[in-house]
């Protein structure tokens, strides 16, 4: 965002009762569209005046700002305000978006699409890599007409383990785990699998 | 093999005491340590505002000289001892700023950033180690396991160095 647009966002956010203070001179504001929303998009604020830098991410329709706080609540709130357009093509991006912003007691959940491209794969021993590849179950997306839900079978990384799980996604965006089965343990990521990368647009 | 439950990701956030209560209790405990008491005096004298915010990960933040934030995930709340030590750290940073030891301008040379930021960080970590050790030595706070918490926060090496220096006088 250019300076004028960023200033507008900072102005809108600072007017809120629960506003978190950001430096006007040293804060970068950027945004990213989300295929499954019509009106809401992601907006990220990073204050470079502090060490380390401080970042907050919001879901916004340009007027309302919903802070992503690591729980599912803010995403479900946006889902209610801007009904989701879930399709077979964007169901995985929705799940990945959800997991990258919601954490449990063991940290983030990461959906493994390809074991060879799994984050930190080169940190593991050859034996571990082999086990990861052997245990990996490919992603399978199905629409369950009876329950009006997408069912996604996938291999997930959570808390240093790989799991084979069945994820149900309702039309309103609510997620539940229908089934989970431990595949491998001792697969610890040294850092967030989502990294620090952010591509605006 | 230990199994993790994916469903704990979907919890709506755990109930916690009121923010004001958490902050008051943390300041009360800090005041039981001589170096923590200095921070509490600083808060009172300079009218430092302490706020708790909901953030995906545990974080402390000083956007202005008199405003500090402690943020954490309500679904994965930090322990009381972690909260107290994070508060000690960010208050020490506020003290640095109040004393004129500020981060360089964003456009300052990298060397200057490295020099000042490293010095500030070192001072902050040293201060947290001091507070944690002073609290850990008191029987009333045995359950808080301040030194273990400090190690969990990633200050293992700094704490070992601090304790070594303490032993060597």
Interface residues (C-beta under 8 A of the other chain):
Chain A: X18 X20 X21 X22 X23 X25 X26 X47 X48 X49 X50 X51 X54 X56 X57 X67 X68 X69 X70 X71 X72 X73 X99 X101 X102 X103 X104 X105 X106 X107 X109 X156 X158 X159 X160 X161 X163 X165 X175 X176 X177 X180 X182 X184 X185
Chain B: X1 X2 X3 X4 X5 X6 X7 X8 X9 X10 X11 X12 X13 X53 X54 X55 X56 X57 X59 X61 X62 X63 X64 X67 X69 X73 X74 X75 X76 X103 X106 X117 X120 X121
